[in-house]
Structure formats: structure tokens, C-alpha cells
Amino acid sequence: MDPVLAELRKIPPVTRFLTLSLIGFTGAARLNLVFRGRLGYVQNFVFFKYEFWRLYTSFFIGRYSVLFIFDFRTAKQLENGPYALKAGDLVWQLFFAAAAIILASYPVTPASFPVQPISFFHLFLLCIVYLCSMLTPPGAQTSFFGLITFPVQYLPYVMLGMDLLEGGPAGAIRSIPGAIIGHLWWWGVWKTRTSEAKGEAPKWLAKWFGDRSGSLAEGGPGSMGTGIQVIPPRSRTQPASGSWRGNGQRLGSSSN
């Protein structure tokens, strides 16, 4: 048990929290330890029955697949790269991103949205993938199963394309809010920095994580950690990621 705990402590705190939450809630639902519908977001249950835990658990219900690794890898890149020693800011901004995803999902979800359990995992993943892809160094590339190599900045659009192929136009449309929130996050905090001050963690949260002083700009958007490989043109590469499937939609549907 001690070696396992030692390995867990090596994982950055925010990444560790996100990964354990995803494994824990998805595993509990898969093993029937808890009814899956009790974890999804249901508008009426949240606001009229005060089941506020759904605001948290609905972002961590997925399918055991390569997306779990993708989620871990993307979060770790952000935490070890542009958010190095600024984990408090990352948590604070993730909180606002999650709230925005819920609001942005209203226009594109089925009419049963108020009573049908919803998972936001795929939208949340697409959001952080968009941010991560825009903060990678110029020239960084990834590959799709080693078959097609493309710039990392195109990765969110490849994911949307996979959603289109799997779920049709409706599947892609339901995924778009994740990309939109990711774009606004990148544009407001990193590109124009108009929202950088609002994205700074409260002092108590920054102190909790031991954040360094100064702004995110001191780290710079090109300071990504490991996991992204810059590939010279026409060079051979190893796959940098796996496949991307599904979109975080109604629980019990074919995409969850």
C-alpha cells in the first residue's frame, strides 16, 4: 500500500484530484455501488431537492477508456506547464469553466434536460484539451493512432469530428459548448489577459496550494511540461495520444 501512496503523491495535486474523482465515481457506478443516475446533473433535483453534489459528480462520470488517460495527461501538462506553482489559479479557473459549461449546455441539450441525468465529463475534457492545445509551443504536433500527424492546436477540432462521426450532427453540437468555454478561457486569461485578474485564486486558496507570487504570464503559454512532442516536418513519430470517443451527454445513452 505504501508504494501506491508514494506514487500517488508524485502526481500533481489538481491532476490527482481530477483523476481519482473520475476513477472513483465512474468505478462506483460501473460496479453498481451507486446508481449512475444519482451522480448525473439533473436540474430539478439540484435546485428543488438541493442535491448539490450533482454539480460535482456530473463532471466525473465517463466510460473506462483511453479518455481517462487523456484526461490525466492533459491536466498534468497544464499543472506542470503554464500553471506550474499556480495550482490555486488552475483550480479557481476550472471552477468557473465548469459553471460556464453547465450554463452553455442549456441551449443544446434535449428537452428532457430538467429531469434527465447528464454527464459533463466529455465537455469538461474538451474544454481543458482546447486550452492545453492553445498553450503548447509553436510547431508541437500529435498523431492519430500514428496514421495522421497534425498540429496540436487542431486536436479539439479532431475531437469534434470524432463526435460528429459517432453521434451525428446532434452529437457534435452537444460537444461544442466545451470547445467554446475552452476558447473563452484561453482568450480571456492568456491571449488578451482581460480576465487574468478575475482568474487569480483567492489568497486563502493560493496559500493552500503554496502558489508562487506573480502572474501567470511569468510562466508563459509556451512553458508546457512533458507529453507534447515537437515533431520536425516529415519526421516519424510515436502516437502522442489515443482515440477520442463519445460526448458527455445523457447518462444511459450510447455515448456514455
N, C-alpha and C positions, 0 to 999 in steps of 0.2 A: 504493500500500500504506500509506503514511504516513497519509493521510486516514482510512482504515479503522481503523487502530490508534488514531488520535486519537478517533474516535467510540466505539470500544470502551472507551477509558479513561474516557469520560464516564459509562458505566454503573456503578452502584454495584458493589463487588467481589463480594458474595454473589450478587446478581442475575446478574452477568456469568458467574460460575462455573456457576450452575444452567442458564443459557440455553445457554452453549457446550457444556456436558456433554450437554444434551438434543439439541441440533442435531448434535453430533459423533457420538454413539453411534447415534442414530436414522438419521442420514445414512449412517454406515458400514454399518449393517445394510441399509438400503434400496438402496445401491449394491453390495451383496454383497461389500464389502471384508472383512466379518467375518460369520460365521454368526450369525444372530439368536439362536439357541438358546444360544450361548456367552455371551451377555450377560444372559440372564434368571436369576432366582433359582431354583436347584434345591437343595433341602435336602440331599440326599445328596451332591451334588458339593461343596457348601460345607463340610460337616462331616466328610466322609470322604475327599474328594480335595483338600481345602484350597484350593479355588478361591474365595478370599475376595474377589476383585474383583467377583464377582457381587453382593455386598452393596451395592456402589456402583452398578454399571452397571444393575441391575434397576430403579432408580428413574428412569432416563433413556432408556427405550425407549418411544416412543409412535408416533403417526402424524402426518405433516405435516398440520396442520390449524390452525384458529383456536385450538385449545387451547394451541399453542406461544405465541401472543401473550398468551393469558390467563395462562399461567404466568409469562411475563416481567412482565406488568403487575401481577399480584398480588404477586410477590416485590419488585418495585420500590416498590410502595406501602408494604409493610411496612418495607423498609430505609430509605426516605426519610421515613417517618412515625414510628410509635411506637418503631422501632428505630434512629432516626437517631443516628449516632455510637455505636451499641451493636451493631455488626455481629458482634462476637465472641459476644455473648449470643444473637443470632439463629442463628449457626452452631451453637452448642452446643445450643440448643433444637431445631433442625432435626435434629441427630444423634439425640437421644433420641426425637423424633417418628418418625423413620424406623425406629428399632429397635422402637418400640411398634407401628407399622403391620405389621411382619413378624410379630410375635407375635400381634397381634389378628386377623390374616388366617387363622390356622390353622383355627379352627372353621368358617369359611365357604368354604373353598376345596375343590375336588374331591378325591376320594380319591387322584388321581394327583399331588397336591401334592409328595410327596418326590422325584419324578422328572420332573415336567413343568415346563419353564421358565415362570416367572411374571414379569410386569411389574407394578411397583408405581406406575407413573407417575400413573395416574388417582387412586389413593388418596392419593398424596402431594399432588397438586394439590387434591383436595377438602379435605384437611387444612388447607393454608395458606389456601384460599379461606374456609373456616369461620372461621379465626382473623381473617383480614382483614375479613370481613364483620361480625364482632362488635366490631371496634375502630373502625369507621367512626363519624363523628359522627351523633348522632340526626337523623333526617329524611333521611339520604342514601338516594337511590333509584337504581335502574338499570332498564334496559328490555330486553326480549327481542325483538330484531330491530325495535325501535321500535313493536311492536304492544301489548305489555303492560308497564306500568310497575309496579314493586313495590319495597318496601323492600330495601335491600342485604342486611339480615340474613336474608332469605328465600332468598338465592342458593344456599346449599348444598342446600336442600331442592328447589329447582328443578332443580339438577343431578341429585339422586337421582331426581326424577321423570322426567327425560330418560333416565336409566339404566333405569328401570322400563319406559318405553315402548320402548326399544331392545332391552333384554336380558331383559325379563320380570321376574318376582319374583326369580329367581336373580341376574340382573344387578344389581338394586338391593341385594340382600342382600350381594353381594360388595363393594359400594362402601361399605357402612355403616361398616366399620372406619375409613376415612379421616375420616368425619364425627365419629365417636366420639373419635378421638385429637385432632382439632382442637378439639372441645368441652372435653376434659380439659386441653388446653394453655391455652385461654382461661380456663377456670375456675380452674386451679391457679396460673397465673402472673399473670393480670390481674384476674380477678374477686375471688377470695379472697386472692390473693397468698401462699397457703400453700406454694407451690412456687417462689416467686420466687428465694429464695436458692439453691435447687438448680439453677435455670436460669441463674445467673450464670456466665459463662465463666471458666475458669481464668486466672490472671494472665498467663501467657505468651500465651494466645490473645487476651485483651483488649489486651495490649500490641502484638501483631502487627497488629491492626486499628486501633490507635490509639483505642480506645474512651474515651469521656468517663467521668469518675468519677461515682458516684452510682447510684441505682437506675433501673429502667425507669419507675417511677412519675413521675419528674420530667418525662418526655416526655409521659406521659398517653395513654390509649387513644383520645382524640379528636384526636390530632395527626397524622392521616393526611396523606400527601402528595398529589400530583396523581393524577388518574384517577378519583376518585369525585366525582360531581356531586350537590349537594343541590338537589332539584327541588321548588319550591313546588307545592302541590296544584293539579291541573287545568292545569298549565303544560305546554307542548310541550317535548319533549326529544329529544336525539340519542341513539342507542343507545350505552350505556356498555360493552357487551360483545357478543360474538358468540354462537355456538351452543356447546353443550357436548355432546359425544358420547363414548360408549364408557366402559368402566371397565377399569382396569389389571388384566387377568386373564391367562389362559393365552396365551402367545405362539403366533401362528398361528391363533388363533380369530378370529371375525368382529369382535370388539371391539378388536383391536389392529392 
